[in-house]
Structures are given as C-alpha cells and as structure tokens.
Amino acid sequence: MKVGEQMVICIPDVCIHKRSKADEFLLIACDGVFDVMDNQQAVSLVAAIADEIGEDEEARGLYYCIF
C-alpha cells in the first residue's frame, strides 16, 4: 500500500521554528488532538488554561505534564 493511501503513516509532520522570549508556550500534541480541533483552537485552549492557572509554578508544571 502506498504511503498516501495509508490511514496511519510513519512519516511525522515536522515544522521548524525559532523560539523567542515572546513565546508563551510550546504545544506538542498527537494527531488525535488535531482530529478534533484546529491549531488555533488548541492554542486558545492551552492559553486559557495557562491564564487560569496564573503564576503558580507547581500547578503549571503539573498541567504541562498531563496535558
């Protein structure tokens, strides 16, 4: 079966971006997340939760580990 015909492929979708101090977070997610929401929806969700957590470093660390 050709790669384009397969439902699951082993070729990752990779983008390379330079990070800056203005970046609020780095969102790394499996394709399952993007099956149910687009890029902007995912970013908006993470940003809203990060705003709610605020500056509590322990809560942020826990959140980032489980999300």
SERO-4910 file (N, C-alpha, C, O; in steps of 0.05 Angstrom, whole numbers):
BEGIN
 pado doro    nc1    nc2    nc3   cac1   cac2   cac3    cc1    cc2    cc3    oc1    oc2    oc3
  Met    A     17    -23      0      0      0      0     18     25      0     37     26     16
  Lys    A     12     44    -17     28     68    -19     23     86      6      2     85     18
  Val    A     43    102     13     42    119     37     17    136     36      4    139     57
  Gly    A     11    148     14    -13    166     11    -39    152     15    -59    165     20
  Glu    A    -40    126     13    -64    110     16    -68    100     44    -90     89     50
  Gln    A    -48    102     61    -50     91     88    -63    110    107    -60    135    105
  Met    A    -79    100    126    -92    116    146    -71    125    167    -72    147    178
  Val    A    -52    107    174    -32    113    193     -5    111    179      1     92    165
  Ile    A     11    132    182     37    133    169     59    137    189     54    147    211
  Cys    A     83    130    182    106    134    200    122    159    194    143    163    206
  Ile    A    112    175    176    126    200    169    114    223    185     91    230    181
  Pro    A    130    235    203    119    256    220    115    282    205    129    288    185
  Asp    A     96    299    214     93    325    203    110    344    220    103    348    244
  Val    A    132    354    209    151    369    225    153    398    215    155    402    191
  Cys    A    152    416    233    156    445    227    179    455    245    181    447    268
  Ile    A    196    471    234    219    482    249    214    512    251    212    526    232
  His    A    214    521    276    210    550    282    231    558    303    237    543    321
  Lys    A    241    582    300    259    593    321    242    602    344    222    616    341
  Arg    A    251    594    368    237    603    392    247    631    400    269    638    394
  Ser    A    230    646    414    238    672    423    227    676    452    211    660    461
  Lys    A    237    696    465    228    702    492    199    710    493    186    709    514
  Ala    A    188    718    470    159    725    469    141    701    468    117    704    473
  Asp    A    152    677    463    135    653    462    124    648    490    139    648    510
  Glu    A     98    643    492     86    637    517     88    608    525     90    601    548
  Phe    A     86    590    505     88    561    510     94    547    484     93    559    462
  Leu    A    101    522    486    106    504    463     85    482    466     85    467    485
  Leu    A     69    479    445     48    459    445     57    436    428     61    438    404
  Ile    A     59    413    441     66    388    428     43    369    433     37    363    456
  Ala    A     31    359    412      8    342    415      7    320    393     19    323    372
  Cys    A     -7    299    399    -10    277    380    -31    285    359    -46    304    364
  Asp    A    -32    271    338    -52    278    317    -80    274    326    -98    286    314
  Gly    A    -85    259    347   -112    256    358   -124    282    367   -148    287    363
  Val    A   -107    300    378   -116    327    386   -126    342    362   -147    355    362
  Phe    A   -110    340    340   -117    356    316   -138    342    299   -146    353    278
  Asp    A   -147    319    307   -170    307    294   -196    320    304   -216    320    290
  Val    A   -195    332    328   -219    344    339   -218    375    342   -238    387    348
  Met    A   -195    387    337   -193    416    337   -171    425    319   -152    410    313
  Asp    A   -173    450    309   -152    460    292   -130    473    309   -132    474    333
  Asn    A   -109    482    296    -86    494    310    -95    516    329    -87    517    352
  Gln    A   -111    535    319   -119    558    335   -136    550    359   -133    561    381
  Gln    A   -153    530    356   -169    521    378   -151    509    400   -156    513    424
  Ala    A   -131    493    392   -113    481    411    -97    502    426    -94    501    450
  Val    A    -87    522    412    -72    544    424    -90    560    443    -82    566    465
  Ser    A   -114    566    435   -133    581    452   -139    566    477   -141    578    498
  Leu    A   -143    540    475   -149    523    499   -125    524    518   -130    528    542
  Val    A   -101    520    509    -78    520    526    -74    547    538    -67    550    562
  Ala    A    -77    568    522    -73    596    532    -94    602    554    -87    614    574
  Ala    A   -119    594    550   -140    599    570   -134    585    597   -137    596    618
  Ile    A   -125    560    595   -118    545    619    -94    557    633    -93    559    657
  Ala    A    -74    565    617    -50    577    629    -57    603    643    -46    609    664
  Asp    A    -75    619    631    -84    644    644    -98    638    670    -94    652    690
  Glu    A   -114    617    671   -129    610    695   -110    600    717   -114    607    740
  Ile    A    -89    586    710    -70    576    729    -54    599    741    -47    599    764
  Gly    A    -47    618    724    -32    641    733     -3    634    737      9    619    721
  Glu    A      9    646    758     38    644    762     45    620    781     68    618    789
  Asp    A     26    604    788     32    581    806     49    561    791     39    545    775
  Glu    A     75    561    796     94    545    781     89    515    785     91    499    766
  Glu    A     81    507    809     75    478    813     51    469    797     52    448    785
  Ala    A     30    486    796      7    479    780     13    478    751      4    461    736
  Arg    A     29    498    741     37    498    713     53    473    706     48    461    685
  Gly    A     71    465    723     87    441    717     70    416    716     74    400    698
  Leu    A     51    414    734     33    391    734     16    391    709     12    371    696
  Tyr    A      5    414    703    -12    417    680      2    409    654     -8    394    638
  Tyr    A     27    419    651     41    413    626     49    384    624     52    373    602
  Cys    A     53    371    647     59    342    646     35    325    638     39    305    624
  Ile    A     11    333    646    -12    316    640    -27    324    615    -42    308    604
  Phe    A    -24    349    605    -38    357    582    -22    350    558    -31    355    535
***
